[in-house]
Amino acid sequence: MSTTEMLELERTIDHLRHCVGSLRSLYGDVPQVRRLVNDLERLEIDSGDLDASPPHLTHHEQAERIPVPDTPYDASMWQGADDEGIGGHPTEHDG
């Protein structure tokens, strides 16, 4: 069973195979190119495994919604608290 995503993945892997082949011709058999070849082989294996197995449908349960009022909070709740990351209010500092 092929999906649009799997077909796109196959095309992308084919393009990547071509690019890695060009890099191998340019740089030779250096460790970096060998790692790219290895990564490409792993992508091909994983892609084949995904294509051979049906996707698992996941069911996401709706999280409980907690209403947050639009009304301002009581300012006394923040009395003496610093605004972390912006250095607090200039009126609270000596100097």
N, CA, C and O atoms as a Tinker XYZ file with bonds, in Angstrom:
   380  protein
     1  N      0.845000   -1.177000    0.000000    73     2
     2  CA     0.000000    0.000000    0.000000    64     1     3
     3  C      0.893000    1.243000    0.000000    63     2     4     5
     4  O      1.703000    1.433000    0.907000    81     3
     5  N      0.740000    2.081000   -1.015000    73     3     6
     6  CA     1.560000    3.288000   -1.117000    64     5     7
     7  C      0.699000    4.515000   -0.875000    63     6     8     9
     8  O     -0.443000    4.596000   -1.328000    81     7
     9  N      1.260000    5.445000   -0.168000    73     7    10
    10  CA     0.588000    6.716000    0.061000    64     9    11
    11  C      1.370000    7.808000   -0.645000    63    10    12    13
    12  O      2.489000    7.593000   -1.109000    81    11
    13  N      0.773000    8.960000   -0.717000    73    11    14
    14  CA     1.453000   10.099000   -1.324000    64    13    15
    15  C      2.759000   10.390000   -0.605000    63    14    16    17
    16  O      3.768000   10.703000   -1.236000    81    15
    17  N      2.737000   10.283000    0.727000    73    15    18
    18  CA     3.942000   10.554000    1.510000    64    17    19
    19  C      5.039000    9.540000    1.199000    63    18    20    21
    20  O      6.210000    9.904000    1.097000    81    19
    21  N      4.664000    8.274000    1.049000    73    19    22
    22  CA     5.665000    7.246000    0.745000    64    21    23
    23  C      6.258000    7.458000   -0.641000    63    22    24    25
    24  O      7.462000    7.287000   -0.833000    81    23
    25  N      5.427000    7.828000   -1.604000    73    23    26
    26  CA     5.951000    8.098000   -2.953000    64    25    27
    27  C      6.904000    9.280000   -2.933000    63    26    28    29
    28  O      7.947000    9.253000   -3.587000    81    27
    29  N      6.549000   10.318000   -2.185000    73    27    30
    30  CA     7.427000   11.483000   -2.074000    64    29    31
    31  C      8.732000   11.105000   -1.387000    63    30    32    33
    32  O      9.799000   11.580000   -1.775000    81    31
    33  N      8.652000   10.256000   -0.371000    73    31    34
    34  CA     9.858000    9.805000    0.318000    64    33    35
    35  C     10.757000    9.018000   -0.633000    63    34    36    37
    36  O     11.974000    9.204000   -0.631000    81    35
    37  N     10.166000    8.144000   -1.442000    73    35    38
    38  CA    10.959000    7.387000   -2.418000    64    37    39
    39  C     11.658000    8.314000   -3.403000    63    38    40    41
    40  O     12.836000    8.127000   -3.707000    81    39
    41  N     10.935000    9.315000   -3.903000    73    39    42
    42  CA    11.545000   10.276000   -4.837000    64    41    43
    43  C     12.686000   11.037000   -4.166000    63    42    44    45
    44  O     13.730000   11.274000   -4.773000    81    43
    45  N     12.474000   11.414000   -2.913000    73    43    46
    46  CA    13.497000   12.166000   -2.191000    64    45    47
    47  C     14.728000   11.308000   -1.943000    63    46    48    49
    48  O     15.854000   11.787000   -2.080000    81    47
    49  N     14.528000   10.060000   -1.585000    73    47    50
    50  CA    15.660000    9.142000   -1.372000    64    49    51
    51  C     16.409000    8.928000   -2.685000    63    50    52    53
    52  O     17.639000    8.886000   -2.696000    81    51
    53  N     15.673000    8.792000   -3.796000    73    51    54
    54  CA    16.337000    8.644000   -5.098000    64    53    55
    55  C     17.191000    9.873000   -5.418000    63    54    56    57
    56  O     18.314000    9.746000   -5.907000    81    55
    57  N     16.655000   11.052000   -5.140000    73    55    58
    58  CA    17.417000   12.289000   -5.378000    64    57    59
    59  C     18.643000   12.321000   -4.465000    63    58    60    61
    60  O     19.738000   12.681000   -4.899000    81    59
    61  N     18.457000   11.948000   -3.220000    73    59    62
    62  CA    19.575000   11.923000   -2.274000    64    61    63
    63  C     20.641000   10.912000   -2.717000    63    62    64    65
    64  O     21.837000   11.178000   -2.598000    81    63
    65  N     20.207000    9.756000   -3.227000    73    63    66
    66  CA    21.147000    8.744000   -3.727000    64    65    67
    67  C     22.003000    9.336000   -4.847000    63    66    68    69
    68  O     23.213000    9.116000   -4.892000    81    67
    69  N     21.375000   10.079000   -5.741000    73    67    70
    70  CA    22.097000   10.716000   -6.844000    64    69    71
    71  C     23.110000   11.731000   -6.304000    63    70    72    73
    72  O     24.253000   11.772000   -6.758000    81    71
    73  N     22.685000   12.556000   -5.324000    73    71    74
    74  CA    23.574000   13.565000   -4.743000    64    73    75
    75  C     24.761000   12.928000   -4.030000    63    74    76    77
    76  O     25.896000   13.384000   -4.168000    81    75
    77  N     24.493000   11.875000   -3.272000    73    75    78
    78  CA    25.574000   11.191000   -2.552000    64    77    79
    79  C     26.533000   10.543000   -3.551000    63    78    80    81
    80  O     27.744000   10.534000   -3.329000    81    79
    81  N     26.005000   10.007000   -4.637000    73    79    82
    82  CA    26.873000    9.447000   -5.676000    64    81    83
    83  C     27.775000   10.505000   -6.282000    63    82    84    85
    84  O     28.952000   10.251000   -6.539000    81    83
    85  N     27.228000   11.689000   -6.512000    73    83    86
    86  CA    28.033000   12.788000   -7.041000    64    85    87
    87  C     29.110000   13.203000   -6.053000    63    86    88    89
    88  O     30.245000   13.473000   -6.448000    81    87
    89  N     28.762000   13.255000   -4.762000    73    87    90
    90  CA    29.749000   13.602000   -3.738000    64    89    91
    91  C     30.853000   12.544000   -3.655000    63    90    92    93
    92  O     32.023000   12.873000   -3.459000    81    91
    93  N     30.474000   11.285000   -3.804000    73    91    94
    94  CA    31.472000   10.209000   -3.771000    64    93    95
    95  C     32.443000   10.365000   -4.942000    63    94    96    97
    96  O     33.644000   10.145000   -4.787000    81    95
    97  N     31.923000   10.745000   -6.114000    73    95    98
    98  CA    32.787000   10.967000   -7.275000    64    97    99
    99  C     33.721000   12.144000   -7.045000    63    98   100   101
   100  O     34.871000   12.129000   -7.483000    81    99
   101  N     33.222000   13.167000   -6.353000    73    99   102
   102  CA    34.009000   14.377000   -6.121000    64   101   103
   103  C     35.029000   14.191000   -4.999000    63   102   104   105
   104  O     36.190000   14.569000   -5.153000    81   103
   105  N     34.609000   13.612000   -3.873000    73   103   106
   106  CA    35.470000   13.512000   -2.695000    64   105   107
   107  C     36.166000   12.169000   -2.533000    63   106   108   109
   108  O     37.132000   12.050000   -1.780000    81   107
   109  N     35.675000   11.161000   -3.238000    73   107   110
   110  CA    36.253000    9.834000   -3.072000    64   109   111
   111  C     35.624000    9.122000   -1.877000    63   110   112   113
   112  O     34.570000    9.522000   -1.381000    81   111
   113  N     36.283000    8.073000   -1.432000    73   111   114
   114  CA    35.755000    7.218000   -0.373000    64   113   115
   115  C     36.240000    7.693000    1.000000    63   114   116   117
   116  O     36.909000    6.955000    1.724000    81   115
   117  N     35.891000    8.940000    1.346000    73   115   118
   118  CA    36.311000    9.497000    2.639000    64   117   119
   119  C     35.264000    9.130000    3.699000    63   118   120   121
   120  O     34.131000    8.791000    3.359000    81   119
   121  N     35.641000    9.197000    4.979000    73   119   122
   122  CA    34.704000    8.788000    6.039000    64   121   123
   123  C     33.363000    9.536000    6.000000    63   122   124   125
   124  O     32.317000    8.939000    6.257000    81   123
   125  N     33.388000   10.814000    5.688000    73   123   126
   126  CA    32.146000   11.576000    5.660000    64   125   127
   127  C     31.190000   11.036000    4.594000    63   126   128   129
   128  O     29.989000   10.923000    4.836000    81   127
   129  N     31.718000   10.706000    3.432000    73   127   130
   130  CA    30.885000   10.160000    2.362000    64   129   131
   131  C     30.388000    8.769000    2.746000    63   130   132   133
   132  O     29.236000    8.426000    2.479000    81   131
   133  N     31.245000    7.970000    3.367000    73   131   134
   134  CA    30.802000    6.632000    3.800000    64   133   135
   135  C     29.656000    6.742000    4.805000    63   134   136   137
   136  O     28.721000    5.943000    4.772000    81   135
   137  N     29.730000    7.743000    5.708000    73   135   138
   138  CA    28.634000    7.932000    6.669000    64   137   139
   139  C     27.344000    8.325000    5.956000    63   138   140   141
   140  O     26.263000    7.862000    6.320000    81   139
   141  N     27.462000    9.188000    4.932000    73   139   142
   142  CA    26.275000    9.555000    4.160000    64   141   143
   143  C     25.677000    8.338000    3.456000    63   142   144   145
   144  O     24.457000    8.177000    3.423000    81   143
   145  N     26.527000    7.486000    2.896000    73   143   146
   146  CA    26.060000    6.261000    2.244000    64   145   147
   147  C     25.354000    5.376000    3.265000    63   146   148   149
   148  O     24.300000    4.810000    2.975000    81   147
   149  N     25.933000    5.256000    4.461000    73   147   150
   150  CA    25.328000    4.456000    5.519000    64   149   151
   151  C     23.970000    5.032000    5.914000    63   150   152   153
   152  O     22.995000    4.296000    6.058000    81   151
   153  N     23.915000    6.351000    6.086000    73   151   154
   154  CA    22.641000    6.995000    6.435000    64   153   155
   155  C     21.592000    6.763000    5.351000    63   154   156   157
   156  O     20.424000    6.517000    5.653000    81   155
   157  N     22.007000    6.843000    4.100000    73   155   158
   158  CA    21.101000    6.614000    2.988000    64   157   159
   159  C     20.569000    5.180000    3.009000    63   158   160   161
   160  O     19.381000    4.955000    2.779000    81   159
   161  N     21.436000    4.222000    3.281000    73   159   162
   162  CA    20.994000    2.817000    3.370000    64   161   163
   163  C     19.977000    2.639000    4.496000    63   162   164   165
   164  O     18.994000    1.915000    4.340000    81   163
   165  N     20.216000    3.300000    5.629000    73   163   166
   166  CA    19.272000    3.212000    6.746000    64   165   167
   167  C     17.931000    3.828000    6.373000    63   166   168   169
   168  O     16.885000    3.288000    6.731000    81   167
   169  N     17.946000    4.963000    5.650000    73   167   170
   170  CA    16.701000    5.569000    5.190000    64   169   171
   171  C     15.933000    4.617000    4.268000    63   170   172   173
   172  O     14.712000    4.493000    4.372000    81   171
   173  N     16.654000    3.949000    3.371000    73   171   174
   174  CA    16.012000    3.014000    2.454000    64   173   175
   175  C     15.392000    1.844000    3.208000    63   174   176   177
   176  O     14.284000    1.417000    2.884000    81   175
   177  N     16.095000    1.324000    4.211000    73   175   178
   178  CA    15.578000    0.207000    5.011000    64   177   179
   179  C     14.332000    0.641000    5.780000    63   178   180   181
   180  O     13.312000   -0.047000    5.757000    81   179
   181  N     14.418000    1.777000    6.458000    73   179   182
   182  CA    13.280000    2.255000    7.247000    64   181   183
   183  C     12.088000    2.595000    6.357000    63   182   184   185
   184  O     10.943000    2.333000    6.726000    81   183
   185  N     12.346000    3.168000    5.208000    73   183   186
   186  CA    11.276000    3.492000    4.272000    64   185   187
   187  C     10.581000    2.213000    3.795000    63   186   188   189
   188  O      9.353000    2.156000    3.725000    81   187
   189  N     11.370000    1.200000    3.473000    73   187   190
   190  CA    10.800000   -0.076000    3.051000    64   189   191
   191  C      9.977000   -0.721000    4.152000    63   190   192   193
   192  O      8.910000   -1.277000    3.892000    81   191
   193  N     10.474000   -0.648000    5.385000    73   191   194
   194  CA     9.726000   -1.211000    6.521000    64   193   195
   195  C      8.401000   -0.480000    6.711000    63   194   196   197
   196  O      7.373000   -1.110000    6.962000    81   195
   197  N      8.422000    0.832000    6.593000    73   195   198
   198  CA     7.175000    1.592000    6.732000    64   197   199
   199  C      6.193000    1.262000    5.619000    63   198   200   201
   200  O      4.995000    1.123000    5.863000    81   199
   201  N      6.696000    1.138000    4.410000    73   199   202
   202  CA     5.832000    0.859000    3.266000    64   201   203
   203  C      5.201000   -0.525000    3.375000    63   202   204   205
   204  O      4.095000   -0.745000    2.882000    81   203
   205  N      5.903000   -1.461000    4.021000    73   203   206
   206  CA     5.406000   -2.829000    4.144000    64   205   207
   207  C      4.389000   -2.992000    5.267000    63   206   208   209
   208  O      3.668000   -3.990000    5.309000    81   207
   209  N      4.323000   -2.037000    6.165000    73   207   210
   210  CA     3.391000   -2.186000    7.289000    64   209   211
   211  C      2.344000   -1.082000    7.236000    63   210   212   213
   212  O      2.648000    0.058000    6.883000    81   211
   213  N      1.113000   -1.429000    7.588000    73   211   214
   214  CA     0.071000   -0.399000    7.568000    64   213   215
   215  C      0.295000    0.609000    8.685000    63   214   216   217
   216  O      0.822000    0.264000    9.743000    81   215
   217  N     -0.102000    1.846000    8.451000    73   215   218
   218  CA     0.054000    2.853000    9.510000    64   217   219
   219  C     -0.858000    2.533000   10.687000    63   218   220   221
   220  O     -1.970000    2.033000   10.517000    81   219
   221  N     -0.365000    2.830000   11.872000    73   219   222
   222  CA    -1.155000    2.637000   13.078000    64   221   223
   223  C     -1.970000    3.898000   13.310000    63   222   224   225
   224  O     -1.428000    4.995000   13.445000    81   223
   225  N     -3.266000    3.721000   13.353000    73   223   226
   226  CA    -4.117000    4.865000   13.603000    64   225   227
   227  C     -4.099000    5.160000   15.093000    63   226   228   229
   228  O     -4.330000    4.275000   15.917000    81   227
   229  N     -3.830000    6.384000   15.422000    73   227   230
   230  CA    -3.789000    6.766000   16.826000    64   229   231
   231  C     -5.036000    7.557000   17.158000    63   230   232   233
   232  O     -5.541000    8.339000   16.352000    81   231
   233  N     -5.510000    7.333000   18.349000    73   231   234
   234  CA    -6.688000    8.036000   18.827000    64   233   235
   235  C     -6.257000    9.002000   19.911000    63   234   236   237
   236  O     -5.748000    8.602000   20.958000    81   235
   237  N     -6.465000   10.263000   19.646000    73   235   238
   238  CA    -6.090000   11.277000   20.612000    64   237   239
   239  C     -7.316000   11.637000   21.432000    63   238   240   241
   240  O     -8.331000   12.083000   20.895000    81   239
   241  N     -7.209000   11.438000   22.734000    73   239   242
   242  CA    -8.305000   11.823000   23.603000    64   241   243
   243  C     -8.286000   13.335000   23.793000    63   242   244   245
   244  O     -7.228000   13.959000   23.876000    81   243
   245  N     -9.458000   13.891000   23.857000    73   243   246
   246  CA    -9.562000   15.321000   24.077000    64   245   247
   247  C     -9.134000   15.635000   25.501000    63   246   248   249
   248  O     -9.639000   15.035000   26.451000    81   247
   249  N     -8.226000   16.553000   25.651000    73   247   250
   250  CA    -7.792000   16.979000   26.979000    64   249   251
   251  C     -8.878000   17.851000   27.593000    63   250   252   253
   252  O     -9.613000   18.544000   26.889000    81   251
   253  N     -8.963000   17.805000   28.892000    73   251   254
   254  CA    -9.935000   18.629000   29.586000    64   253   255
   255  C     -9.591000   20.099000   29.362000    63   254   256   257
   256  O     -8.445000   20.512000   29.537000    81   255
   257  N    -10.575000   20.866000   28.981000    73   255   258
   258  CA   -10.362000   22.293000   28.763000    64   257   259
   259  C    -10.649000   23.033000   30.060000    63   258   260   261
   260  O    -11.683000   22.844000   30.700000    81   259
   261  N     -9.717000   23.864000   30.413000    73   259   262
   262  CA    -9.872000   24.675000   31.617000    64   261   263
   263  C    -10.081000   26.103000   31.168000    63   262   264   265
   264  O     -9.206000   26.682000   30.524000    81   263
   265  N    -11.213000   26.676000   31.492000    73   263   266
   266  CA   -11.456000   28.058000   31.051000    64   265   267
   267  C    -10.546000   29.036000   31.785000    63   266   268   269
   268  O    -10.322000   28.918000   32.990000    81   267
   269  N    -10.033000   29.990000   31.042000    73   267   270
   270  CA    -9.196000   31.040000   31.609000    64   269   271
   271  C     -9.929000   32.357000   31.361000    63   270   272   273
   272  O    -10.181000   32.721000   30.212000    81   271
   273  N    -10.268000   33.065000   32.424000    73   271   274
   274  CA   -11.043000   34.299000   32.236000    64   273   275
   275  C    -10.222000   35.377000   31.536000    63   274   276   277
   276  O     -8.997000   35.426000   31.648000    81   275
   277  N    -10.930000   36.234000   30.815000    73   275   278
   278  CA   -10.287000   37.357000   30.127000    64   277   279
   279  C    -10.097000   38.561000   31.041000    63   278   280   281
   280  O     -9.433000   39.528000   30.669000    81   279
   281  N    -10.670000   38.504000   32.217000    73   279   282
   282  CA   -10.571000   39.636000   33.139000    64   281   283
   283  C     -9.174000   39.708000   33.733000    63   282   284   285
   284  O     -8.525000   38.676000   33.908000    81   283
   285  N     -8.702000   40.904000   34.044000    73   283   286
   286  CA    -7.352000   41.035000   34.609000    64   285   287
   287  C     -7.256000   40.378000   35.990000    63   286   288   289
   288  O     -8.235000   40.317000   36.734000    81   287
   289  N     -6.076000   39.899000   36.307000    73   287   290
   290  CA    -5.828000   39.348000   37.631000    64   289   291
   291  C     -5.741000   40.482000   38.642000    63   290   292   293
   292  O     -5.488000   41.634000   38.290000    81   291
   293  N     -5.953000   40.136000   39.891000    73   291   294
   294  CA    -5.803000   41.100000   40.978000    64   293   295
   295  C     -4.324000   41.476000   41.056000    63   294   296   297
   296  O     -3.474000   40.602000   41.226000    81   295
   297  N     -4.012000   42.757000   40.936000    73   295   298
   298  CA    -2.622000   43.227000   40.923000    64   297   299
   299  C     -1.889000   42.888000   42.217000    63   298   300   301
   300  O     -0.668000   42.735000   42.203000    81   299
   301  N     -2.601000   42.768000   43.329000    73   299   302
   302  CA    -1.938000   42.450000   44.601000    64   301   303
   303  C     -1.336000   41.043000   44.588000    63   302   304   305
   304  O     -0.449000   40.735000   45.384000    81   303
   305  N     -1.813000   40.210000   43.698000    73   303   306
   306  CA    -1.278000   38.854000   43.591000    64   305   307
   307  C      0.189000   38.882000   43.147000    63   306   308   309
   308  O      0.945000   37.965000   43.467000    81   307
   309  N      0.593000   39.909000   42.423000    73   307   310
   310  CA     1.947000   40.006000   41.881000    64   309   311
   311  C      2.837000   40.945000   42.704000    63   310   312   313
   312  O      3.980000   41.202000   42.327000    81   311
   313  N      2.325000   41.449000   43.811000    73   311   314
   314  CA     3.076000   42.395000   44.657000    64   313   315
   315  C      4.426000   41.799000   45.059000    63   314   316   317
   316  O      4.474000   40.701000   45.615000    81   315
   317  N      5.519000   42.510000   44.786000    73   315   318
   318  CA     6.846000   42.083000   45.195000    64   317   319
   319  C      7.494000   41.052000   44.278000    63   318   320   321
   320  O      8.610000   40.609000   44.548000    81   319
   321  N      6.822000   40.665000   43.207000    73   319   322
   322  CA     7.390000   39.674000   42.290000    64   321   323
   323  C      8.186000   40.373000   41.202000    63   322   324   325
   324  O      7.771000   41.418000   40.702000    81   323
   325  N      9.330000   39.804000   40.831000    73   323   326
   326  CA    10.133000   40.326000   39.728000    64   325   327
   327  C      9.599000   39.780000   38.413000    63   326   328   329
   328  O      9.085000   38.662000   38.361000    81   327
   329  N      9.721000   40.563000   37.361000    73   327   330
   330  CA     9.436000   40.064000   36.019000    64   329   331
   331  C     10.695000   39.382000   35.529000    63   330   332   333
   332  O     11.618000   40.042000   35.052000    81   331
   333  N     10.738000   38.059000   35.642000    73   331   334
   334  CA    11.946000   37.328000   35.268000    64   333   335
   335  C     12.269000   37.560000   33.799000    63   334   336   337
   336  O     11.386000   37.551000   32.942000    81   335
   337  N     13.530000   37.763000   33.533000    73   335   338
   338  CA    13.983000   37.915000   32.163000    64   337   339
   339  C     14.018000   39.344000   31.675000    63   338   340   341
   340  O     14.694000   39.650000   30.693000    81   339
   341  N     13.291000   40.230000   32.354000    73   339   342
   342  CA    13.342000   41.625000   31.917000    64   341   343
   343  C     13.815000   42.540000   33.035000    63   342   344   345
   344  O     13.787000   43.761000   32.877000    81   343
   345  N     14.247000   41.986000   34.155000    73   343   346
   346  CA    14.905000   42.757000   35.191000    64   345   347
   347  C     14.007000   43.484000   36.165000    63   346   348   349
   348  O     14.493000   44.340000   36.905000    81   347
   349  N     12.748000   43.193000   36.202000    73   347   350
   350  CA    11.869000   43.829000   37.174000    64   349   351
   351  C     11.496000   45.233000   36.740000    63   350   352   353
   352  O     11.858000   45.690000   35.656000    81   351
   353  N     10.771000   45.897000   37.606000    73   351   354
   354  CA    10.332000   47.263000   37.317000    64   353   355
   355  C     11.380000   48.259000   37.824000    63   354   356   357
   356  O     11.891000   48.104000   38.934000    81   355
   357  N     11.701000   49.271000   37.027000    73   355   358
   358  CA    12.739000   50.234000   37.432000    64   357   359
   359  C     12.390000   50.974000   38.715000    63   358   360   361
   360  O     13.292000   51.408000   39.432000    81   359
   361  N     11.113000   51.127000   39.022000    73   359   362
   362  CA    10.726000   51.860000   40.228000    64   361   363
   363  C     10.999000   51.063000   41.493000    63   362   364   365
   364  O     11.003000   51.628000   42.587000    81   363
   365  N     11.229000   49.756000   41.365000    73   363   366
   366  CA    11.468000   48.913000   42.533000    64   365   367
   367  C     12.929000   48.876000   42.933000    63   366   368   369
   368  O     13.260000   48.343000   43.992000    81   367
   369  N     13.820000   49.432000   42.110000    73   367   370
   370  CA    15.259000   49.363000   42.368000    64   369   371
   371  C     15.740000   50.678000   42.995000    63   370   372   373
   372  O     15.241000   51.759000   42.682000    81   371
   373  N     16.700000   50.549000   43.866000    73   371   374
   374  CA    17.340000   51.748000   44.434000    64   373   375
   375  C     18.314000   52.297000   43.403000    63   374   376   377
   376  O     18.977000   51.528000   42.708000    81   375
   377  N     18.403000   53.550000   43.303000    73   375   378
   378  CA    19.471000   54.006000   42.535000    64   377   379
   379  C     19.345000   55.067000   41.630000    63   378   380
   380  O     20.318000   55.436000   40.972000    81   379
